[in-house]
Amino acid sequence: MKVLFVIDRIELKYFEFNQLVTNFWLIKSLIERGCEVYISTIDMLKLKSAIPYADCYKSYIQDENIFYDKDSISEWSVNDFDLVMFRPDPPVDLDYINATYILDFVDTSKTFIMNNISAVRNFNEKLHSVMFNDLMPENIVTSSFNDILDFLNQNEEIILKPLNQCFGGGVMYLKKDDKNTAVIINQMTQNGSKAVMVQKYIDKAIYGDKRVLFLGENILPYCVQKVPSNNDFKFCNHSDENIKKAVLSDSEIERFKPVARKLNSMGIFMAGLDVIDGQIIEINVTSPCYFIKEINGHFGCHVEDEIVNFILSKVMNYLYA
């Protein structure tokens, strides 16, 4: 099987030895099974006479790490791949959107894309979380200063999030009567011109948030707690001391099963929920981190192999059923 990973630019720069990155483990597991795995980035995608192409590098394993030949770039039709893993990180900006447009031209009778490219483009990780509003803290999406100020006065502590970033980028905490209230709201909304997600602050956020992991309609039994870093109010440092072993209760699993089923029906087969006190604060669909290094260490498993088993079964059922 021939596989193309479209990864983030910074991930390409630091490709080797990067065991904190989900793609490291997935690529390694695929190569170990005999797959040919190539890597590319969104700026290396192109169209020629309505056929999508990618400049890419072939990856390989050496001494239990993955590498790619930086001096040997080649151009391939994306239709030559059995599987495309589209996993660049946000921001979901115009370059990101244009990359999804190019992949709209892939011959999906020959090539399976995970997650579904239209679904990824159409699903905003912050805004579309409100599809499951009954499972979320109280929230609004707005660019209005007065709306946000009213919401702050009602809830006393709030979180403001830009709609197109990841890993806590640009997320702000605001408390009622803070002397910087006007500055923070105007900065976040760019003086009322940019909508943001505003959520009621959850007191138990001081203990971090759980990452609940989906594969299709199933919720993985493994879970980690992402603990706030460096005296911050949120997780923003991917290090061992900030990622703890966590357990999903039976009630939590039942609570989030409908979310898994709905996302799966949309073509979003791999996703991660961020959850605080049983409430969804965000749904990760662009390049969800599965915290494979940490889960393997905490649970004594090889979760990357479970994920790759799922991915390959999806490809085989889609292309050859």
C-alpha positions as a Markdown table, in Angstrom:
| # | Residue | x | y | z |
|---|---|---|---|---|
| 1 | Met | 0.0 | 0.0 | 0.0 |
| 2 | Lys | 1.2 | 3.5 | -0.9 |
| 3 | Val | 0.4 | 6.2 | 1.7 |
| 4 | Leu | 0.8 | 10.0 | 1.6 |
| 5 | Phe | 0.9 | 12.0 | 4.9 |
| 6 | Val | 0.3 | 15.7 | 4.5 |
| 7 | Ile | 1.9 | 17.0 | 7.6 |
| 8 | Asp | 2.6 | 20.4 | 9.2 |
| 9 | Arg | 5.6 | 22.5 | 7.9 |
| 10 | Ile | 7.2 | 22.6 | 11.4 |
| 11 | Glu | 6.8 | 18.9 | 11.7 |
| 12 | Leu | 8.7 | 18.4 | 8.4 |
| 13 | Lys | 11.5 | 20.5 | 9.8 |
| 14 | Tyr | 11.8 | 18.4 | 12.9 |
| 15 | Phe | 10.7 | 15.1 | 11.4 |
| 16 | Glu | 13.3 | 12.8 | 13.0 |
| 17 | Phe | 13.1 | 11.6 | 16.6 |
| 18 | Asn | 9.8 | 13.4 | 17.1 |
| 19 | Gln | 8.1 | 10.8 | 19.3 |
| 20 | Leu | 5.7 | 13.4 | 20.7 |
| 21 | Val | 4.0 | 13.6 | 17.4 |
| 22 | Thr | 1.2 | 11.2 | 16.5 |
| 23 | Asn | 2.3 | 11.0 | 12.9 |
| 24 | Phe | 5.7 | 9.6 | 14.0 |
| 25 | Trp | 4.1 | 6.5 | 15.4 |
| 26 | Leu | 1.6 | 6.0 | 12.6 |
| 27 | Ile | 4.2 | 6.3 | 9.9 |
| 28 | Lys | 6.5 | 4.0 | 11.8 |
| 29 | Ser | 3.8 | 1.4 | 12.2 |
| 30 | Leu | 2.8 | 1.6 | 8.5 |
| 31 | Ile | 6.4 | 1.2 | 7.3 |
| 32 | Glu | 6.9 | -1.8 | 9.6 |
| 33 | Arg | 3.9 | -3.4 | 7.8 |
| 34 | Gly | 5.5 | -2.9 | 4.4 |
| 35 | Cys | 3.7 | 0.2 | 3.3 |
| 36 | Glu | 5.5 | 2.9 | 1.3 |
| 37 | Val | 5.0 | 6.1 | 3.2 |
| 38 | Tyr | 5.6 | 9.5 | 1.6 |
| 39 | Ile | 5.4 | 12.9 | 3.4 |
| 40 | Ser | 4.4 | 16.3 | 2.0 |
| 41 | Thr | 3.0 | 19.7 | 3.2 |
| 42 | Ile | 0.2 | 21.9 | 2.0 |
| 43 | Asp | 2.4 | 24.2 | 0.1 |
| 44 | Met | 3.7 | 21.2 | -1.9 |
| 45 | Leu | 0.3 | 20.3 | -3.2 |
| 46 | Lys | -0.6 | 21.4 | -6.8 |
| 47 | Leu | -3.1 | 20.9 | -9.7 |
| 48 | Lys | -2.1 | 20.1 | -13.2 |
| 49 | Ser | -4.9 | 19.8 | -15.8 |
| 50 | Ala | -7.3 | 19.1 | -12.9 |
| 51 | Ile | -5.1 | 16.3 | -11.5 |
| 52 | Pro | -3.8 | 16.7 | -8.0 |
| 53 | Tyr | -0.1 | 16.3 | -7.4 |
| 54 | Ala | 2.3 | 16.4 | -4.5 |
| 55 | Asp | 6.0 | 17.0 | -4.2 |
| 56 | Cys | 7.0 | 14.6 | -1.5 |
| 57 | Tyr | 9.7 | 12.7 | 0.3 |
| 58 | Lys | 9.8 | 9.0 | 0.9 |
| 59 | Ser | 10.2 | 8.1 | 4.6 |
| 60 | Tyr | 12.1 | 5.2 | 6.1 |
| 61 | Ile | 13.0 | 3.6 | 9.4 |
| 62 | Gln | 16.6 | 3.4 | 10.8 |
| 63 | Asp | 17.6 | 2.6 | 14.3 |
| 64 | Glu | 13.9 | 2.6 | 15.4 |
| 65 | Asn | 13.4 | 6.2 | 14.2 |
| 66 | Ile | 11.9 | 7.6 | 11.0 |
| 67 | Phe | 13.7 | 9.7 | 8.5 |
| 68 | Tyr | 13.3 | 11.1 | 5.0 |
| 69 | Asp | 15.8 | 11.7 | 2.3 |
| 70 | Lys | 16.0 | 15.5 | 2.2 |
| 71 | Asp | 17.9 | 15.4 | -1.1 |
| 72 | Ser | 15.4 | 13.3 | -3.0 |
| 73 | Ile | 12.1 | 15.0 | -3.6 |
| 74 | Ser | 9.7 | 13.5 | -6.2 |
| 75 | Glu | 6.4 | 14.5 | -7.7 |
| 76 | Trp | 3.5 | 12.0 | -7.5 |
| 77 | Ser | -0.1 | 12.2 | -8.6 |
| 78 | Val | -2.1 | 12.0 | -5.4 |
| 79 | Asn | -4.3 | 9.5 | -7.2 |
| 80 | Asp | -1.3 | 7.1 | -7.1 |
| 81 | Phe | -1.7 | 6.7 | -3.4 |
| 82 | Asp | -4.1 | 4.2 | -1.8 |
| 83 | Leu | -4.4 | 6.4 | 1.4 |
| 84 | Val | -3.9 | 10.1 | 2.1 |
| 85 | Met | -3.6 | 11.2 | 5.8 |
| 86 | Phe | -4.4 | 14.9 | 5.8 |
| 87 | Arg | -3.0 | 16.1 | 9.1 |
| 88 | Pro | -1.6 | 19.7 | 8.9 |
| 89 | Asp | -2.1 | 21.7 | 12.1 |
| 90 | Pro | -4.3 | 24.8 | 12.2 |
| 91 | Pro | -4.4 | 27.7 | 11.8 |
| 92 | Val | -7.2 | 26.9 | 9.3 |
| 93 | Asp | -6.3 | 29.8 | 7.1 |
| 94 | Leu | -6.6 | 30.4 | 3.4 |
| 95 | Asp | -3.6 | 28.3 | 2.6 |
| 96 | Tyr | -5.1 | 25.4 | 4.5 |
| 97 | Ile | -8.5 | 25.8 | 2.8 |
| 98 | Asn | -6.9 | 26.0 | -0.6 |
| 99 | Ala | -5.1 | 22.7 | 0.1 |
| 100 | Thr | -8.4 | 21.1 | 0.8 |
| 101 | Tyr | -9.7 | 22.4 | -2.5 |
| 102 | Ile | -6.9 | 20.8 | -4.3 |
| 103 | Leu | -7.7 | 17.5 | -2.6 |
| 104 | Asp | -11.3 | 17.8 | -3.8 |
| 105 | Phe | -9.9 | 16.7 | -7.2 |
| 106 | Val | -8.6 | 13.4 | -5.9 |
| 107 | Asp | -10.2 | 10.3 | -7.6 |
| 108 | Thr | -11.8 | 8.9 | -4.5 |
| 109 | Ser | -12.6 | 5.6 | -6.3 |
| 110 | Lys | -8.8 | 5.0 | -6.1 |
| 111 | Thr | -7.7 | 6.9 | -3.0 |
| 112 | Phe | -9.1 | 7.1 | 0.5 |
| 113 | Ile | -8.6 | 10.3 | 2.4 |
| 114 | Met | -8.7 | 10.4 | 6.2 |
| 115 | Asn | -10.4 | 12.4 | 7.5 |
| 116 | Asn | -12.9 | 13.2 | 4.7 |
| 117 | Ile | -11.6 | 16.4 | 3.2 |
| 118 | Ser | -14.9 | 18.2 | 2.9 |
| 119 | Ala | -15.8 | 17.2 | 6.4 |
| 120 | Val | -12.6 | 18.6 | 7.8 |
| 121 | Arg | -13.0 | 21.9 | 5.8 |
| 122 | Asn | -16.6 | 22.2 | 6.9 |
| 123 | Phe | -16.1 | 21.5 | 10.6 |
| 124 | Asn | -14.7 | 24.3 | 12.7 |
| 125 | Glu | -13.2 | 22.7 | 15.9 |
| 126 | Lys | -14.4 | 25.4 | 18.2 |
| 127 | Leu | -17.7 | 26.6 | 16.5 |
| 128 | His | -19.1 | 23.2 | 15.5 |
| 129 | Ser | -18.6 | 21.8 | 19.0 |
| 130 | Val | -22.0 | 23.4 | 19.6 |
| 131 | Met | -23.6 | 20.6 | 17.6 |
| 132 | Phe | -23.3 | 19.0 | 21.0 |
| 133 | Asn | -24.3 | 22.0 | 23.0 |
| 134 | Asp | -26.0 | 20.0 | 25.7 |
| 135 | Leu | -22.6 | 18.5 | 26.5 |
| 136 | Met | -20.8 | 21.8 | 26.6 |
| 137 | Pro | -20.4 | 24.6 | 29.1 |
| 138 | Glu | -22.6 | 27.7 | 28.4 |
| 139 | Asn | -21.2 | 29.5 | 25.4 |
| 140 | Ile | -21.7 | 32.1 | 22.7 |
| 141 | Val | -19.9 | 32.7 | 19.3 |
| 142 | Thr | -19.8 | 36.4 | 18.5 |
| 143 | Ser | -17.7 | 39.4 | 17.6 |
| 144 | Ser | -19.8 | 41.8 | 19.6 |
| 145 | Phe | -18.1 | 43.6 | 22.5 |
| 146 | Asn | -21.5 | 44.0 | 24.3 |
| 147 | Asp | -22.4 | 40.4 | 23.9 |
| 148 | Ile | -19.2 | 39.3 | 25.4 |
| 149 | Leu | -19.4 | 41.8 | 28.2 |
| 150 | Asp | -22.9 | 40.7 | 29.1 |
| 151 | Phe | -21.8 | 37.1 | 29.0 |
| 152 | Leu | -18.9 | 37.9 | 31.3 |
| 153 | Asn | -21.2 | 39.8 | 33.8 |
| 154 | Gln | -23.5 | 36.8 | 33.9 |
| 155 | Asn | -20.8 | 34.1 | 34.3 |
| 156 | Glu | -18.1 | 36.1 | 36.1 |
| 157 | Glu | -15.3 | 34.0 | 34.6 |
| 158 | Ile | -15.0 | 33.2 | 30.9 |
| 159 | Ile | -12.7 | 31.8 | 28.3 |
| 160 | Leu | -12.2 | 33.4 | 24.9 |
| 161 | Lys | -10.9 | 31.3 | 22.0 |
| 162 | Pro | -10.0 | 32.2 | 18.4 |
| 163 | Leu | -11.9 | 30.0 | 16.0 |
| 164 | Asn | -9.0 | 28.8 | 13.8 |
| 165 | Gln | -6.0 | 28.0 | 16.0 |
| 166 | Cys | -4.8 | 24.9 | 18.0 |
| 167 | Phe | -2.8 | 23.9 | 21.1 |
| 168 | Gly | -4.2 | 26.7 | 23.2 |
| 169 | Gly | -3.0 | 29.4 | 20.8 |
| 170 | Gly | -4.6 | 32.8 | 21.5 |
| 171 | Val | -6.9 | 31.4 | 24.2 |
| 172 | Met | -7.6 | 34.0 | 27.0 |
| 173 | Tyr | -9.1 | 33.9 | 30.5 |
| 174 | Leu | -11.1 | 36.8 | 31.7 |
| 175 | Lys | -12.6 | 37.6 | 35.1 |
| 176 | Lys | -15.4 | 40.1 | 35.8 |
| 177 | Asp | -14.1 | 43.6 | 36.7 |
| 178 | Asp | -10.6 | 42.8 | 35.3 |
| 179 | Lys | -9.1 | 46.2 | 34.4 |
| 180 | Asn | -8.0 | 44.8 | 31.1 |
| 181 | Thr | -11.5 | 43.6 | 30.1 |
| 182 | Ala | -11.9 | 46.1 | 27.2 |
| 183 | Val | -8.4 | 45.5 | 25.9 |
| 184 | Ile | -8.8 | 41.7 | 25.9 |
| 185 | Ile | -12.2 | 41.7 | 24.2 |
| 186 | Asn | -11.1 | 44.2 | 21.6 |
| 187 | Gln | -7.9 | 42.3 | 20.9 |
| 188 | Met | -9.6 | 38.9 | 20.6 |
| 189 | Thr | -12.3 | 40.3 | 18.3 |
| 190 | Gln | -10.1 | 42.7 | 16.4 |
| 191 | Asn | -12.3 | 45.5 | 17.5 |
| 192 | Gly | -15.5 | 43.8 | 16.8 |
| 193 | Ser | -14.6 | 42.4 | 13.4 |
| 194 | Lys | -13.8 | 38.8 | 14.2 |
| 195 | Ala | -16.0 | 36.2 | 15.9 |
| 196 | Val | -14.6 | 34.2 | 18.8 |
| 197 | Met | -15.9 | 31.3 | 20.9 |
| 198 | Val | -16.7 | 32.4 | 24.4 |
| 199 | Gln | -17.3 | 29.8 | 27.1 |
| 200 | Lys | -18.1 | 29.9 | 30.8 |
| 201 | Tyr | -15.0 | 29.0 | 32.8 |
| 202 | Ile | -15.2 | 25.6 | 34.4 |
| 203 | Asp | -13.7 | 25.6 | 37.9 |
| 204 | Lys | -12.2 | 22.1 | 37.5 |
| 205 | Ala | -10.0 | 23.4 | 34.7 |
| 206 | Ile | -7.3 | 23.8 | 37.3 |
| 207 | Tyr | -6.9 | 20.0 | 37.1 |
| 208 | Gly | -6.6 | 20.1 | 33.3 |
| 209 | Asp | -8.7 | 18.5 | 30.6 |
| 210 | Lys | -9.1 | 14.9 | 29.4 |
| 211 | Arg | -8.4 | 13.9 | 25.8 |
| 212 | Val | -11.1 | 11.4 | 24.7 |
| 213 | Leu | -10.0 | 9.6 | 21.6 |
| 214 | Phe | -12.3 | 8.3 | 18.8 |
| 215 | Leu | -11.7 | 5.7 | 16.1 |
| 216 | Gly | -14.8 | 5.6 | 14.0 |
| 217 | Glu | -17.8 | 5.0 | 16.3 |
| 218 | Asn | -15.6 | 3.6 | 19.1 |
| 219 | Ile | -14.1 | 5.4 | 22.0 |
| 220 | Leu | -10.6 | 4.2 | 22.9 |
| 221 | Pro | -10.3 | 2.9 | 26.5 |
| 222 | Tyr | -7.1 | 4.9 | 27.0 |
| 223 | Cys | -7.1 | 8.5 | 28.2 |
| 224 | Val | -4.7 | 11.2 | 29.4 |
| 225 | Gln | -5.2 | 14.3 | 31.5 |
| 226 | Lys | -3.5 | 17.4 | 30.1 |
| 227 | Val | -2.4 | 19.5 | 33.1 |
| 228 | Pro | -2.0 | 23.3 | 32.9 |
| 229 | Ser | 1.6 | 24.3 | 32.3 |
| 230 | Asn | 4.0 | 26.9 | 33.7 |
| 231 | Asn | 1.4 | 28.5 | 36.0 |
| 232 | Asp | -0.9 | 29.0 | 33.1 |
| 233 | Phe | -4.7 | 28.3 | 33.2 |
| 234 | Lys | -4.4 | 25.8 | 30.3 |
| 235 | Phe | -2.3 | 23.0 | 28.9 |
| 236 | Cys | 0.4 | 24.5 | 26.6 |
| 237 | Asn | 3.5 | 22.4 | 27.2 |
| 238 | His | 3.7 | 18.9 | 25.7 |
| 239 | Ser | 6.0 | 17.3 | 28.3 |
| 240 | Asp | 5.8 | 14.2 | 30.5 |
| 241 | Glu | 5.0 | 16.2 | 33.7 |
| 242 | Asn | 2.0 | 17.8 | 32.1 |
| 243 | Ile | 0.4 | 14.6 | 30.7 |
| 244 | Lys | -1.0 | 12.2 | 33.3 |
| 245 | Lys | -2.8 | 8.9 | 33.1 |
| 246 | Ala | -6.5 | 9.3 | 33.3 |
| 247 | Val | -9.5 | 6.9 | 33.3 |
| 248 | Leu | -12.8 | 7.3 | 31.4 |
| 249 | Ser | -15.8 | 6.3 | 33.5 |
| 250 | Asp | -18.6 | 4.1 | 32.0 |
| 251 | Ser | -20.9 | 7.1 | 32.2 |
| 252 | Glu | -18.4 | 9.3 | 30.3 |
| 253 | Ile | -18.1 | 6.7 | 27.6 |
| 254 | Glu | -21.9 | 6.5 | 27.2 |
| 255 | Arg | -22.1 | 10.2 | 27.3 |
| 256 | Phe | -19.7 | 10.6 | 24.4 |
| 257 | Lys | -20.8 | 7.7 | 22.2 |
| 258 | Pro | -23.4 | 9.8 | 20.3 |
| 259 | Val | -20.6 | 12.3 | 19.5 |
| 260 | Ala | -18.5 | 9.5 | 18.0 |
| 261 | Arg | -21.4 | 8.2 | 16.0 |
| 262 | Lys | -22.3 | 11.6 | 14.6 |
| 263 | Leu | -18.7 | 12.5 | 13.6 |
| 264 | Asn | -18.2 | 9.1 | 12.0 |
| 265 | Ser | -21.3 | 9.6 | 9.9 |
| 266 | Met | -19.8 | 12.9 | 8.7 |
| 267 | Gly | -16.6 | 11.2 | 7.5 |
| 268 | Ile | -14.6 | 12.3 | 10.6 |
| 269 | Phe | -13.2 | 8.9 | 11.6 |
| 270 | Met | -10.3 | 10.1 | 13.8 |
| 271 | Ala | -11.1 | 12.8 | 16.4 |
| 272 | Gly | -10.2 | 13.9 | 19.9 |
| 273 | Leu | -12.5 | 15.5 | 22.5 |
| 274 | Asp | -11.1 | 17.9 | 25.1 |
| 275 | Val | -13.3 | 17.4 | 28.2 |
| 276 | Ile | -13.4 | 19.1 | 31.6 |
| 277 | Asp | -15.7 | 17.8 | 34.3 |
| 278 | Gly | -17.7 | 15.8 | 31.7 |
| 279 | Gln | -18.2 | 18.8 | 29.4 |
| 280 | Ile | -16.8 | 19.2 | 25.9 |
| 281 | Ile | -14.7 | 22.3 | 25.4 |
| 282 | Glu | -13.4 | 21.5 | 21.9 |
| 283 | Ile | -13.4 | 18.8 | 19.2 |
| 284 | Asn | -10.2 | 18.1 | 17.4 |
| 285 | Val | -10.6 | 16.9 | 13.9 |
| 286 | Thr | -7.8 | 18.5 | 11.8 |
| 287 | Ser | -4.7 | 16.7 | 13.3 |
| 288 | Pro | -5.9 | 15.2 | 16.6 |
| 289 | Cys | -3.0 | 14.2 | 18.8 |
| 290 | Tyr | -3.4 | 10.7 | 20.2 |
| 291 | Phe | -0.6 | 11.2 | 22.8 |
| 292 | Ile | 0.8 | 7.8 | 21.7 |
| 293 | Lys | 4.1 | 8.0 | 23.6 |
| 294 | Glu | 2.4 | 8.8 | 26.8 |
| 295 | Ile | -0.5 | 6.3 | 26.5 |
| 296 | Asn | 1.9 | 3.5 | 25.6 |
| 297 | Gly | 4.0 | 4.4 | 28.7 |
| 298 | His | 1.0 | 4.7 | 31.1 |
| 299 | Phe | -1.0 | 1.7 | 29.8 |
| 300 | Gly | 1.7 | -0.6 | 28.6 |
| 301 | Cys | 0.2 | -0.9 | 25.1 |
| 302 | His | 1.0 | -0.1 | 21.5 |
| 303 | Val | -1.9 | 2.1 | 20.7 |
| 304 | Glu | -0.3 | 3.1 | 17.4 |
| 305 | Asp | -0.9 | -0.4 | 16.1 |
| 306 | Glu | -4.6 | -0.3 | 17.1 |
| 307 | Ile | -4.9 | 3.0 | 15.2 |
| 308 | Val | -3.2 | 1.7 | 12.1 |
| 309 | Asn | -5.3 | -1.5 | 12.2 |
| 310 | Phe | -8.3 | 0.8 | 12.1 |
| 311 | Ile | -6.9 | 3.0 | 9.3 |
| 312 | Leu | -6.0 | 0.0 | 7.1 |
| 313 | Ser | -9.4 | -1.7 | 7.6 |
| 314 | Lys | -11.1 | 1.6 | 6.5 |
| 315 | Val | -9.0 | 1.7 | 3.4 |
| 316 | Met | -9.5 | -2.0 | 2.5 |
| 317 | Asn | -13.3 | -1.8 | 3.1 |
| 318 | Tyr | -13.6 | 1.5 | 1.1 |
| 319 | Leu | -11.4 | 0.5 | -1.9 |
| 320 | Tyr | -12.0 | -3.2 | -2.2 |
| 321 | Ala | -15.4 | -4.0 | -0.5 |
